[in-house]
Amino acid sequence: MRVVFMGTPDFAVPTLDAIVAAGHEVLAVVAQPDRPKGRGKQLVSPPTIERARALGLPTRQPRAIHQGPFREWFTTTEIDVAVVVAYGRILKSWHLQAPRFGCINVHASLLPKYRGAAPIHWAVVHGETRTGVCTMLMDEGLDTGDVLLRRETAIGPDETTAELWDRLATMGAALLVQTLDQVKEIVPQPQDHAGATLAPLIDKEDGRVDWTVPARRVHDLVRGMNSFPGAFSTFRGDRLKLWTTRVVQEGGVHGPPGTTIEAGPRWVVACGEGSVELTEAQLPGKRRQEARDLLNGGRIEPGELLGG
């Protein structure tokens, strides 16, 4: 099958690899333009472009996709299917209609739940116990197209977004290859739009911990924001990044929310209900550390407040 692959981040790389391994002809890998990164602001190519170069595949990184050379190429090339995995740009009707079998998206949720840019983050933050991947025949709405195939998986109670991200990327790759193999036989299933929920882009401020909520919700926020953008709270006037936590107790009130109730050998903080142990944290300009090392180096005392 003649495929145009449209994807930008590392989540898309396993699908690209799977398409090539399955023997499909990749006409081009399309991704967003190189972006400046790091202190030196040097231009860095997206992970999919780096992988495409390693595989010897043609690449395209158009700044304009709705007009000009890219539109002309896309609409005049014989494309069987466009595979879209976190490309990061909105496709118009002419994109969707150009390939023979349309544009097929790999989406990391069980649609119609968690439509949008950050379905993995929000599923973890909201304490979901199950999620999955779908292949979807794209339309002009926000993840509103008919579902082709879906695969479900459990979310572990301590699993982070970073860990689930890698698992779903692999699952999505396998499901996409299966979808291409069966594309002529699959009957698309309309979504139940009444059951839709949204998963908007993550902002750094979304990672701020509200200590007044129950311990489980604090824990879910921390693991949901790991590894980007990171959960955080203020401590001694600085921003303390929280990498991992553990629920110590689900219920009961152990002090004002955000209060350190144990400071050795573990760092335990009171929540609105129950308490959590901070197991890994990071101060500005410092490396990520186990919390016990922060306790030893910072002379932290019971009663000290986070988030105040």
C-alpha positions, 0 to 999 in steps of 0.5 A: 500500500502507498502510504504518506506518514504524517507524524511528529513526536516520538509517540509516532515513531513505532507506527512508522517502523511498523509500517515499514516492517509490514512492507508498505511503501512510504512515499514520504514522512511528513512532520512539523518543521525543525524547532530551536531547542536547548540553551543554544537554540539550535534547530532540532528535527522531530523524532519522526524525521530523524527516524525517516532519515535513518530508514532512508525515507523521503521527508517533507516538513512544510510550513504551509500545508493548506496551499503551495507546493505541499498541497499540489504534491499531496493532491496529485500524488497517487496515495492509498492512505495517509496515516496520521499520528500526532502530526500537530496540525489540522487537516482540511477536507481536501487532505482527507479526500485525497488518499484512496482510503482517506486519512487514518489516525492513531489516537491514544484513547478509547474514543469518544473519551479524551478527544484532543491533544493530550489523551494519555496525560488526562486519563492518568490525571483523572485516575482512569483504570482503563484506556487504549488506542483507536484507529479512526477514519478522520473527518474535519472534527476534533477526533470525531471520525468513525472508529475502525479498530480499537484495543484496550488496556489497563492503567496501573495504579502507579503507572506514569504518563511516560510509561503509558505513553510508550506502551500505547505507542507500541499498541497503536503501531500494531493496531495501525498495521492490522487496520491497513491489512483489513481496511477494505473489510472494516465497517467504520463505527460512528462514535457516541458523541454524547459520551465525548470528553476532551483532553486539551493541550497540557499547560505547565500550570496544570501540574500545580498540586492542590493539597486540599484534594484527596491523596489519591488525586494528588498521586494521580496528578503527579504520575499524570504529569510525569515526565512532562510538564511535571507536577510541582508545588512551592516549598521555602519559596522555591518551585519543587518539582514532584516526580513520583509519590506514593499514597500512604493513606487514602482517608482521614485528616492528618493536618492542614493540607500541604503540611509535612507530617513526617520528615524522616526517614520518609517525607510524608505530606498531608492532603485534604484526605489522607497523605502521600509520600514524596519519593522523588523530587527536584529543586530548581537548578538541582538534579532529580533526587530521592526524597530522602536525600532532600531530607538529609540535605535540607534539614526539613522538619515536620510542620513545614508547608508545601504550596503555602 
